[in-house]
């Protein structure tokens, strides 16, 4: 540290942050020399709480790890417990879960894209993006009864069926959202001032991305085709057609473009699922969880989400380990931020899409 | 992209024992605390992705599970360490992401990772030292 170096704390409370976390920056002039991340401001001890609750109560708790990726957490926990108990989830339930998971992904990506526009100083775009997001929220509310924390999963299936009327509403709302987004996508990808804020900012090369073990849109924005839905398929993802969106630039712009592409892919999955959903029961009974351990993975909106669940054969889990996608992505910030201007820091942090309550658990 | 079949080479030099497939796309293996760093170096060279580090308290022993991904195939490497020692080598130089995973484990269970950064990550700054929230007995 030289005499001209200034220590600059970014957070835990900052205008550009939605949730509390801190990056300790060392700045020389306008350039970031080093960055250190401190997390834990939203730590609630969920892993410990889960050890004290029954299996089915756990499902409601993991949904509250984070309300933006709630369906991913619920799915990951439920599929782990079901695998331990040896329960086969009915086909129809799998497809319903997939519809909710993809609606959840769209909602989460639109949220981030809006926030990113806001951080880059383009508030009009932020409001229009959230207008599209609101349509998806409406669809989720009609389907599950809740705008966030859908609580649609039960151990062994789902709680609510999708009938013809609900299908029609979801289709309507979805096409409305996609239509609205199509209009603003051009602005997102081609507007000169927004592009100059996002392009060549926060570059992460392919090799570096693999070395730092980042996941989700951050990894795919750096040119690595790696999606749990494709590589380690769950639910009915192997039966529907979708593309894994990859961009090679590795900058904040590429990460935003990947998310925009994924919104369209998710819409494609939902449309197929609504058409091809098989008939049948929507849940199977799950009575006991025998001794054993299981590692369960899903592709959350922010990337690979991993649960390691250990059962001793009792009423409660012995251990539930949750590794959320934000954890490796936020760790990578310590490398990505170095060399960029202080004014770019909010945009780079935004492009990683940190979900702090996920990461702190 | 790395492939799980490359692991035979690592197995041949005695770094990984009891390597087997337990479920579709789920593999299990064991190693010793002395070898974990060397194993991580080999796996990094093969291009494996480190997904997570799980710690489980089993009374007199800790079980650490390193989750490595090989293009969709998940390998869980188990390492057992006695609670009385509760220390092993850090792999954070090889896998930078491990830095956060290891610091979380050391805060929650009181395991020392030699060579890892010693700064608070998750718990409050005024959390008493010597108290580990997830440790049992």
Interface residues (C-beta under 8 A of the other chain):
Chain A: X36 X38 X39 X40 X43 X45 X47 X48 X83 X210 X211 X212 X213 X214 X226 X228 X230 X231 X232 X294 X295 X297 X304 X306 X308 X310 X318 X319 X321 X323 X327 X328 X330 X331 X332 X335 X360
Chain B: X23 X25 X26 X44 X47 X49 X50 X51 X52 X54 X55 X56 X57 X65 X67 X69 X71 X72 X74 X76 X95 X96 X97 X99 X100 X101 X108 X119 X120 X121 X122 X123 X124 X133 X134
